[in-house]
Amino acid sequence: MAITLVNPDGLPSIDVYRQVAIASGSRTVFVAGQVAWDAAGATVGEGDLAAQVEQCYLNVGTALAAAGGTVDDVAKLTVYVVDWTPDKMPLLLDGISRAAAKLGTAPVPPATLVGVAALAAPEHLVEIEATAVLD
């Protein structure tokens, strides 16, 4: 595995992600922000944040598979959520959990969550971009 995830002493231990990713691989993969589109370009889960988060994570997995990787190779995630408020966290975590179950993993790389006013299409509630490192 090209990525080692850690919560170092001196930083808070966060359940849903690790504070640091140590990359030792030789190929870096940058995945464009993934929204809740299916393969045909139709929006999945319109109005449903958890469903859209799930689809975004699945799309990240699909993109990484095309490069020969998996979500276990992710060194950093950035998650953009429209009109973010902390009360939306359970929906975000539910979507992540559902995607993780389908992908057979628990995506916990370092992550940044950014609240935004809007995304490229008004029906999109979340967008997730990833940077991965592969052996």
C-alpha positions, 0 to 999 in steps of 0.5 A: 500500500502506497498510503499510510494514514495516521493520527499523530500524538499532539493532534486530535484523533478524528473518527471519520478521517486521519490527520496525516497521509504518508505517501510512498508510491510513485504515481500521483492520481488527481481525480476531478471533483465528482458530483452525484452523476451516474454513468449516463450523466443523470443526477442521483439523489436530487435533494438527498445529501446522503445519496449524493455523497454516496454517489460522489464517493462511488464515482471517486472509486470508479475514477481511481479504478481506471488508474489502477487504484482504489479509495484505499490509495487516496491521500487527500479528499476535499469535500464541497457542500452547498449551504453547509451547516453542522447539522448536516454532518449525520447525512454526510457520514451516512453517505460515506458509510453507504459508499464504504460498504459498497466499496468494501473499505472505510475511506478515512484519508485526511479531508477538508470540508468546505461549505460553498454557496453553489456548485456548477449545477443547482441540483448538486449538493456536494462535490468530492475531489481526491488525490491518490498515490499508487505504487 
